[in-house]
Amino acid sequence: MTVIYWSIITVLFIVAFVGLVYPIIPSVLFIAAGFLLYGVFFSFEPFGFLFWSVQIVLIIALFAADYLANLVGVKKFGGSKAGIWGSTIGLLVGPFIIPVAGIIIGPFIGAVLAEFIFQKRSISEAARIGFGSLVGFFSGAVTKGVIQVIMIVYFLVVVF
């Protein structure tokens, strides 16, 4: 049974990393589910106050990285709140309209359309801001990936 339990926990962690590319998947919930299932399958004993405190700080860092990366990416390239909203909506909708490629095209088109329509920017300005949304998305995904690795490695250190 141990192999089955660890397989389930591993699948949850893998799905969390898929959430880096498909933001509709709540990565942090899958990581937390892995921790909780470990407790149910084996024991909650290794999870003391320090463990949960560190994990909560890292969860907050995950949410902050997600928000700040998009904000900084769009703002650095001259975007407005409309561009940030457009990028976010494109990020969530894009993968459903254009599977796989939508994760890249969605935020770009969302930011471009929002800046062009609501802020009356030229196409070249809007495209530059759209590029900024992509920079923000990719830097956020890398940052979140690093944080998720830290969360899982810390979990493994605690349980072994």
Disulfide bonds with the S-S distance in Angstrom:
none
